[in-house]
Amino acid sequence: MTEAPSFAVEVDLNPYLAADATDVDAIVTITAEGGARPGTDCLEILIIDCSTSMTGSRIAAARHATSVAIGELRDGVSFAVIAGNQDAEQVFPPGGGTAVATEATRTEASAAVQGLTPSGGTAIGRWLTMAGTIADAHPDAIRHAILLTDGKNEHETEAELRAALARVEGRFACDCRGVGTDWRVDELRTIASALLGSVDIVADPDDLAADFGAVMNAAMGKAVADIALRLWTPRDATVRFVKQVAPTVEDLTARRHRLDPLRGQYPLGSWGAESRDYHLGIRVEPGAVRDEKLAARVQVVQADSDEVLATGKAVVTWTNDSALSTRINRAVASYTGQAELADAIQQGLAARKDGDERTATARLGRAVALAEQSGNTDTARLLGRVVEVVDAPTGTVRLRKTVSAEDEMTLDTRSTKTVRVRPKA
């Protein structure tokens, strides 16, 4: 059996605090290298919207994309396919349970997928509930799903969807994709966030196969499941927040699992060979000049076995030298700005939708300035499709009179993507 990946933790911060300062900000980089798990330790579930709105080119593209994703499965991976409308039906394997990927089962599954036909409504919570039941039979696997929809969750209440999400949270990860422009970004973002996955738009059905193939290929690169960030802080300290800041912004603060008065744990999902950044905000009691304090101990742990895989420390010293205490940490500053950038975009688009042009102009203008400051050229380009940029550094913009739904939704779904910041040597 191939060995699991090795983990490393780096902590980047300004270690000097002014004599009366209490707030510690640190960027924690977690890196996993090497290792791979055999296919029998993986479960993949494909959840395909088959409601009435998926007629014509959309259902044809969904059939093709699902077959492409099935073709990416490694031998030995367990998998299943769910068709969803106002109910959920497992179309492969037809008798329930899961199949093990081989040349023969991949061919059988692709053939079964060609029979997907659109009918009925949309009740995503029921699709997720069925996926959770399938996942429960593989408790030790890396469990992952791809969910595709083209519409709003119209055949169950918001409360029913949230209840279903609460039931399946932690049982599998889920990457969500919306095809076309008739679905709700906030709805799929809520699902993806709860299930530690991604959300994106595929406006043109012809692009669906490439996207599904890429998502499944990335899933096949995951090597270890149920990684968590364990954070120890002193008795007199308060955790202000814990946020993932690269490759995307995701606030993990509310997902803290309290271990004891000094320790809490935050879920990080499954990992392959990759690196992610997290912003920790800790508030400590102020110390005297030259006092040194361990503000936080960060551990990467295997949640199911409690094994510690890597450790890092945030140590601070109080000083009366303002040249030291006022140094701005480059990574902290950039990621703080990029987190604000995501908020500004989402607030601006919401105001625009509500007809509040003044707020929309102000918030999207702020987003343009933040994108300029952080060097986030991809987001700046997407913003340029929604506003006319008069002066980027100052955030002076005019709302465009006509904006396509595709451009607006693409900006919204990708607002949380960040530019990676590396500490200066």
Summary of the structure (lengths in Angstrom):
residues: 425
radius of gyration: 23.0
end to end distance: 37.6
largest distance: 72.3
contacts: 1475
relative contact order: 0.15
helix: 35%
strand: 33%
